[in-house]
Amino acid sequence: MIRRHRPFALCLMALCWAAAGALFAEDPDGEVWWKNEPLPDGPTVMERMRAALPGDVVEVRGTLIPRGPAAGDARKLDAVLVLDWHGRPARAEFEMRDAQTGDFVTSFEVERPAGGTSRYRGIDAQGSSRVVAPGESVANTAFTWADLAFEYLWWPTAVTTGAEMRRQRRCYLVDVPNPDPKAEEAFVRLWVDDSVYALLQAETRNAEGKTLRELSVKSLRKMGGQWLVEDIEVRDFRNNRHTVLRIRPPNGS
């Protein structure tokens, strides 16, 4: 088990929105900057994103909220995410409970040895433990376990394919091929803020380039002069699932 440290609600996974306010700032000059500047290669971008992960063990709390016509009677889930991305090995734990009753629904943990393959293990409501696939849905939401663990940040190859403006920010486009050649999800395209190496959007695509799933930052909250990520949205276009993870600020307000 990971020992709980201080709460950290600046971002999902404490990964890439530590400078979240910058993501929605105005572009200072509006120039087509990438026409005249060399682009960093894919491995460099990925390394800088991983380096931005906090060194401390952090805790994120939030609620998974099903949205849209496909939500049906799907329940809201309270989530606790405890992350130790710089541990040896790197580890993360996730627990989901029914937001209304408080009943335990599921949990899982991922361990990522240096240079090794990630190991995922889940526990169901009956207490049974099993190996889980990273692409499995989290309790019938649009999120997968790989979304919560940002599995693709550790995939072995990445290619910078260009750059473009997204949400008024200058972003590198990075394609990260899935190391599993049999997977429907052939690669993930990332939009990475060029100044803070923050992830603004990720699209999972098939071999033909069709978008299957999308993860994006949707809203922010300003507290004490600091911007905190509030809503992260995932859409699965294959089954029309749509789920929002609403992050709670450190004081729970």
C-alpha positions as a LaTeX table, in Angstrom:
\begin{tabular}{lrrr}
\hline
Residue & $x$ (\AA) & $y$ (\AA) & $z$ (\AA) \\
\hline
Met1 & 0.00 & 0.00 & 0.00 \\
Ile2 & 1.11 & 3.56 & $-0.70$ \\
Arg3 & 1.40 & 5.69 & 2.40 \\
Arg4 & $-0.94$ & 8.70 & 2.11 \\
His5 & 0.72 & 12.08 & 1.97 \\
Arg6 & $-0.66$ & 15.56 & 1.46 \\
Pro7 & $-3.75$ & 16.14 & $-0.73$ \\
Phe8 & $-3.01$ & 17.38 & $-4.23$ \\
Ala9 & $-5.89$ & 18.56 & $-6.43$ \\
Leu10 & $-4.04$ & 20.61 & $-9.00$ \\
Cys11 & $-4.57$ & 17.86 & $-11.54$ \\
Leu12 & $-5.68$ & 14.39 & $-12.34$ \\
Met13 & $-2.69$ & 12.12 & $-11.66$ \\
Ala14 & $-0.81$ & 15.21 & $-10.48$ \\
Leu15 & 0.53 & 14.83 & $-13.96$ \\
Cys16 & 0.41 & 17.71 & $-16.26$ \\
Trp17 & $-1.66$ & 20.64 & $-15.14$ \\
Ala18 & 0.52 & 22.08 & $-12.38$ \\
Ala19 & 0.48 & 25.28 & $-14.43$ \\
Ala20 & $-3.16$ & 24.78 & $-15.39$ \\
Gly21 & $-4.00$ & 28.46 & $-15.59$ \\
Ala22 & $-1.55$ & 28.83 & $-18.46$ \\
Leu23 & $-3.60$ & 26.45 & $-20.56$ \\
Phe24 & $-6.38$ & 28.98 & $-20.91$ \\
Ala25 & $-4.24$ & 32.12 & $-21.13$ \\
Glu26 & $-4.18$ & 34.26 & $-24.24$ \\
Asp27 & $-1.52$ & 33.54 & $-26.84$ \\
Pro28 & 0.90 & 36.47 & $-26.50$ \\
Asp29 & 1.56 & 37.16 & $-30.15$ \\
Gly30 & $-0.62$ & 34.91 & $-32.30$ \\
Glu31 & 2.34 & 34.05 & $-34.54$ \\
Val32 & 2.58 & 30.74 & $-36.34$ \\
Trp33 & 5.57 & 29.97 & $-34.16$ \\
Trp34 & 6.25 & 26.41 & $-35.26$ \\
Lys35 & 7.02 & 27.42 & $-38.83$ \\
Asn36 & 10.30 & 28.93 & $-37.70$ \\
Glu37 & 11.24 & 26.85 & $-34.67$ \\
Pro38 & 12.50 & 23.26 & $-34.53$ \\
Leu39 & 10.24 & 20.77 & $-32.79$ \\
Pro40 & 11.53 & 18.55 & $-29.98$ \\
Asp41 & 11.38 & 14.87 & $-30.79$ \\
Gly42 & 8.74 & 12.62 & $-29.27$ \\
Pro43 & 10.94 & 10.96 & $-26.62$ \\
Thr44 & 12.08 & 14.38 & $-25.39$ \\
Val45 & 8.50 & 15.61 & $-24.98$ \\
Met46 & 7.49 & 12.45 & $-23.11$ \\
Glu47 & 10.54 & 12.62 & $-20.86$ \\
Arg48 & 9.76 & 16.22 & $-19.95$ \\
Met49 & 6.13 & 15.34 & $-19.19$ \\
Arg50 & 7.21 & 12.52 & $-16.88$ \\
Ala51 & 9.81 & 14.76 & $-15.24$ \\
Ala52 & 7.02 & 17.22 & $-14.38$ \\
Leu53 & 5.32 & 14.62 & $-12.19$ \\
Pro54 & 5.58 & 15.60 & $-8.50$ \\
Gly55 & 8.19 & 13.83 & $-6.42$ \\
Asp56 & 5.94 & 13.47 & $-3.38$ \\
Val57 & 3.21 & 10.89 & $-2.89$ \\
Val58 & $-0.01$ & 12.78 & $-3.61$ \\
Glu59 & $-3.72$ & 12.18 & $-3.17$ \\
Val60 & $-6.48$ & 13.29 & $-5.53$ \\
Arg61 & $-10.20$ & 13.08 & $-4.64$ \\
Gly62 & $-13.07$ & 13.55 & $-7.01$ \\
Thr63 & $-16.34$ & 12.20 & $-8.40$ \\
Leu64 & $-16.93$ & 10.31 & $-11.64$ \\
Ile65 & $-20.17$ & 11.65 & $-13.12$ \\
Pro66 & $-21.87$ & 9.83 & $-16.06$ \\
Arg67 & $-23.32$ & 12.25 & $-18.60$ \\
Gly68 & $-25.36$ & 12.14 & $-21.79$ \\
Pro69 & $-28.12$ & 9.84 & $-23.10$ \\
Ala70 & $-26.01$ & 6.70 & $-22.65$ \\
Ala71 & $-25.63$ & 7.35 & $-18.92$ \\
Gly72 & $-28.97$ & 5.71 & $-18.10$ \\
Asp73 & $-29.10$ & 4.89 & $-14.41$ \\
Ala74 & $-25.31$ & 4.70 & $-14.06$ \\
Arg75 & $-24.29$ & 5.84 & $-10.61$ \\
Lys76 & $-21.88$ & 8.54 & $-9.56$ \\
Leu77 & $-18.66$ & 7.25 & $-8.03$ \\
Asp78 & $-16.47$ & 8.93 & $-5.46$ \\
Ala79 & $-12.83$ & 8.35 & $-6.35$ \\
Val80 & $-9.62$ & 8.46 & $-4.33$ \\
Leu81 & $-6.36$ & 8.34 & $-6.28$ \\
Val82 & $-3.04$ & 7.95 & $-4.46$ \\
Leu83 & 0.00 & 8.40 & $-6.67$ \\
Asp84 & 3.69 & 7.72 & $-6.27$ \\
Trp85 & 5.02 & 8.22 & $-9.79$ \\
His86 & 8.65 & 8.54 & $-8.70$ \\
Gly87 & 8.63 & 5.53 & $-6.39$ \\
Arg88 & 10.84 & 2.51 & $-6.93$ \\
Pro89 & 8.84 & 1.03 & $-8.50$ \\
Ala90 & 6.37 & 3.74 & $-9.49$ \\
Arg91 & 2.91 & 2.93 & $-8.07$ \\
Ala92 & $-0.63$ & 4.22 & $-7.97$ \\
Glu93 & $-3.80$ & 3.12 & $-6.17$ \\
Phe94 & $-7.41$ & 3.94 & $-7.06$ \\
Glu95 & $-10.58$ & 3.31 & $-5.07$ \\
Met96 & $-14.18$ & 3.84 & $-6.21$ \\
Arg97 & $-17.26$ & 4.04 & $-3.94$ \\
Asp98 & $-20.93$ & 4.68 & $-4.64$ \\
Ala99 & $-21.31$ & 8.44 & $-4.19$ \\
Gln100 & $-24.78$ & 8.04 & $-2.66$ \\
Thr101 & $-24.36$ & 5.05 & $-0.34$ \\
Gly102 & $-20.61$ & 5.03 & 0.24 \\
Asp103 & $-20.48$ & 1.33 & $-0.67$ \\
Phe104 & $-17.20$ & 0.04 & $-2.04$ \\
Val105 & $-17.43$ & $-0.63$ & $-5.79$ \\
Thr106 & $-13.93$ & $-1.43$ & $-7.00$ \\
Ser107 & $-10.27$ & $-0.62$ & $-6.62$ \\
Phe108 & $-7.08$ & $-1.29$ & $-8.48$ \\
Glu109 & $-3.40$ & $-0.68$ & $-8.27$ \\
Val110 & $-0.72$ & $-0.37$ & $-10.90$ \\
Glu111 & 2.97 & $-0.94$ & $-10.39$ \\
Arg112 & 5.49 & 0.14 & $-12.99$ \\
Pro113 & 9.05 & $-1.18$ & $-12.49$ \\
Ala114 & 11.80 & 0.91 & $-14.10$ \\
Gly115 & 12.17 & $-0.32$ & $-17.66$ \\
Gly116 & 9.56 & $-3.01$ & $-17.09$ \\
Thr117 & 5.94 & $-3.69$ & $-17.97$ \\
Ser118 & 3.09 & $-2.21$ & $-15.93$ \\
Arg119 & 1.23 & $-4.63$ & $-13.69$ \\
Tyr120 & $-2.47$ & $-3.96$ & $-13.04$ \\
Arg121 & $-4.51$ & $-5.72$ & $-10.35$ \\
Gly122 & $-8.08$ & $-4.97$ & $-9.32$ \\
Ile123 & $-10.43$ & $-5.88$ & $-6.47$ \\
Asp124 & $-14.20$ & $-6.14$ & $-7.03$ \\
Ala125 & $-17.08$ & $-5.46$ & $-4.64$ \\
Gln126 & $-16.92$ & $-9.06$ & $-3.39$ \\
Gly127 & $-13.26$ & $-8.70$ & $-2.48$ \\
Ser128 & $-11.95$ & $-10.91$ & $-5.27$ \\
Ser129 & $-8.57$ & $-9.91$ & $-6.70$ \\
Arg130 & $-7.68$ & $-10.36$ & $-10.35$ \\
Val131 & $-5.36$ & $-9.09$ & $-13.04$ \\
Val132 & $-7.09$ & $-6.35$ & $-15.04$ \\
Ala133 & $-6.41$ & $-5.05$ & $-18.53$ \\
Pro134 & $-5.47$ & $-1.35$ & $-18.74$ \\
Gly135 & $-8.18$ & $-0.78$ & $-21.37$ \\
Glu136 & $-11.02$ & $-2.05$ & $-19.18$ \\
Ser137 & $-13.80$ & 0.38 & $-18.31$ \\
Val138 & $-13.86$ & 1.75 & $-14.77$ \\
Ala139 & $-17.20$ & 0.54 & $-13.36$ \\
Asn140 & $-19.07$ & 1.10 & $-16.65$ \\
Thr141 & $-17.86$ & 4.69 & $-17.07$ \\
Ala142 & $-16.09$ & 6.15 & $-20.11$ \\
Phe143 & $-12.82$ & 6.14 & $-18.15$ \\
Thr144 & $-10.46$ & 3.19 & $-18.40$ \\
Trp145 & $-7.81$ & 2.18 & $-15.89$ \\
Ala146 & $-5.22$ & 3.30 & $-18.45$ \\
Asp147 & $-6.80$ & 6.78 & $-18.45$ \\
Leu148 & $-6.42$ & 7.08 & $-14.69$ \\
Ala149 & $-2.85$ & 5.77 & $-14.77$ \\
Phe150 & $-1.85$ & 7.66 & $-17.95$ \\
Glu151 & $-0.39$ & 4.42 & $-19.21$ \\
Tyr152 & 0.67 & 5.85 & $-22.57$ \\
Leu153 & 3.23 & 8.16 & $-20.96$ \\
Trp154 & 5.39 & 5.06 & $-20.48$ \\
Trp155 & 4.88 & 3.46 & $-23.91$ \\
Pro156 & 8.30 & 2.93 & $-25.51$ \\
Thr157 & 8.06 & 5.11 & $-28.63$ \\
Ala158 & 6.65 & 8.54 & $-29.49$ \\
Val159 & 6.82 & 10.80 & $-32.56$ \\
Thr160 & 6.30 & 14.56 & $-32.70$ \\
Thr161 & 4.12 & 15.05 & $-35.78$ \\
Gly162 & 3.62 & 18.80 & $-35.72$ \\
Ala163 & 2.21 & 21.64 & $-33.67$ \\
Glu164 & $-0.98$ & 23.68 & $-33.54$ \\
Met165 & $-3.02$ & 26.00 & $-31.38$ \\
Arg166 & $-5.47$ & 24.38 & $-28.99$ \\
Arg167 & $-7.55$ & 26.37 & $-26.47$ \\
Gln168 & $-5.46$ & 29.41 & $-27.33$ \\
Arg169 & $-2.29$ & 27.59 & $-26.35$ \\
Arg170 & 0.65 & 26.49 & $-28.47$ \\
Cys171 & 0.84 & 22.70 & $-28.42$ \\
Tyr172 & 3.11 & 19.99 & $-29.73$ \\
Leu173 & 1.30 & 17.09 & $-31.39$ \\
Val174 & 2.79 & 13.79 & $-30.29$ \\
Asp175 & 1.67 & 10.36 & $-31.52$ \\
Val176 & 2.39 & 7.48 & $-29.14$ \\
Pro177 & 1.99 & 4.04 & $-30.76$ \\
Asn178 & 0.37 & 1.29 & $-28.71$ \\
Pro179 & 3.00 & $-1.40$ & $-28.02$ \\
Asp180 & 0.27 & $-4.04$ & $-28.40$ \\
Pro181 & $-0.01$ & $-4.64$ & $-32.16$ \\
Lys182 & $-3.36$ & $-6.45$ & $-31.74$ \\
Ala183 & $-5.11$ & $-3.60$ & $-29.92$ \\
Glu184 & $-7.91$ & $-1.66$ & $-31.59$ \\
Glu185 & $-6.39$ & 1.48 & $-30.07$ \\
Ala186 & $-3.41$ & 1.83 & $-32.41$ \\
Phe187 & $-2.01$ & 5.07 & $-30.97$ \\
Val188 & $-2.75$ & 8.05 & $-28.75$ \\
Arg189 & $-2.38$ & 11.60 & $-30.05$ \\
Leu190 & $-1.38$ & 14.12 & $-27.38$ \\
Trp191 & $-1.71$ & 17.90 & $-27.36$ \\
Val192 & 1.11 & 19.07 & $-25.07$ \\
Asp193 & 1.50 & 22.71 & $-24.04$ \\
Asp194 & 4.91 & 23.80 & $-25.32$ \\
Ser195 & 5.82 & 25.98 & $-22.34$ \\
Val196 & 4.89 & 23.83 & $-19.34$ \\
Tyr197 & 4.66 & 20.38 & $-20.98$ \\
Ala198 & 1.10 & 20.06 & $-19.74$ \\
Leu199 & $-1.35$ & 17.65 & $-21.36$ \\
Leu200 & $-4.34$ & 19.53 & $-22.72$ \\
Gln201 & $-6.00$ & 16.74 & $-24.70$ \\
Ala202 & $-5.46$ & 13.08 & $-25.61$ \\
Glu203 & $-7.23$ & 11.18 & $-28.38$ \\
Thr204 & $-7.10$ & 7.41 & $-28.74$ \\
Arg205 & $-7.24$ & 6.46 & $-32.43$ \\
Asn206 & $-7.37$ & 3.33 & $-34.53$ \\
Ala207 & $-4.96$ & 2.41 & $-37.31$ \\
Glu208 & $-6.97$ & 4.47 & $-39.82$ \\
Gly209 & $-6.74$ & 7.55 & $-37.62$ \\
Lys210 & $-10.37$ & 7.50 & $-36.47$ \\
Thr211 & $-10.84$ & 8.89 & $-32.97$ \\
Leu212 & $-12.22$ & 6.25 & $-30.62$ \\
Arg213 & $-11.91$ & 8.08 & $-27.32$ \\
Glu214 & $-11.05$ & 11.58 & $-26.13$ \\
Leu215 & $-9.78$ & 12.92 & $-22.81$ \\
Ser216 & $-9.68$ & 16.67 & $-22.24$ \\
Val217 & $-9.49$ & 19.34 & $-19.56$ \\
Lys218 & $-12.85$ & 21.14 & $-19.55$ \\
Ser219 & $-12.96$ & 23.60 & $-16.68$ \\
Leu220 & $-10.81$ & 25.28 & $-14.05$ \\
Arg221 & $-11.42$ & 26.89 & $-10.68$ \\
Lys222 & $-9.41$ & 29.76 & $-9.22$ \\
Met223 & $-8.64$ & 29.52 & $-5.50$ \\
Gly224 & $-6.34$ & 31.87 & $-3.63$ \\
Gly225 & $-4.81$ & 33.13 & $-6.85$ \\
Gln226 & $-4.07$ & 29.61 & $-8.07$ \\
Trp227 & $-5.78$ & 27.76 & $-10.92$ \\
Leu228 & $-7.01$ & 24.24 & $-10.15$ \\
Val229 & $-8.33$ & 21.75 & $-12.67$ \\
Glu230 & $-11.98$ & 21.06 & $-11.89$ \\
Asp231 & $-13.40$ & 18.89 & $-14.70$ \\
Ile232 & $-11.69$ & 16.27 & $-16.85$ \\
Glu233 & $-13.94$ & 14.73 & $-19.48$ \\
Val234 & $-13.67$ & 11.42 & $-21.31$ \\
Arg235 & $-15.84$ & 10.50 & $-24.29$ \\
Asp236 & $-15.94$ & 7.01 & $-25.78$ \\
Phe237 & $-17.38$ & 7.40 & $-29.27$ \\
Arg238 & $-17.78$ & 3.66 & $-29.77$ \\
Asn239 & $-20.51$ & 3.32 & $-27.17$ \\
Asn240 & $-21.47$ & 6.98 & $-26.64$ \\
Arg241 & $-20.32$ & 6.89 & $-23.03$ \\
His242 & $-19.48$ & 10.29 & $-21.59$ \\
Thr243 & $-18.02$ & 10.73 & $-18.09$ \\
Val244 & $-16.68$ & 13.74 & $-16.21$ \\
Leu245 & $-14.20$ & 13.48 & $-13.35$ \\
Arg246 & $-14.83$ & 16.43 & $-11.07$ \\
Ile247 & $-11.78$ & 17.08 & $-8.93$ \\
Arg248 & $-12.33$ & 18.35 & $-5.40$ \\
Pro249 & $-10.10$ & 21.17 & $-4.17$ \\
Pro250 & $-7.80$ & 20.32 & $-1.26$ \\
Asn251 & $-10.21$ & 21.68 & 1.35 \\
Gly252 & $-13.14$ & 19.72 & $-0.12$ \\
Ser253 & $-15.17$ & 22.84 & $-0.94$ \\
\hline
\end{tabular}
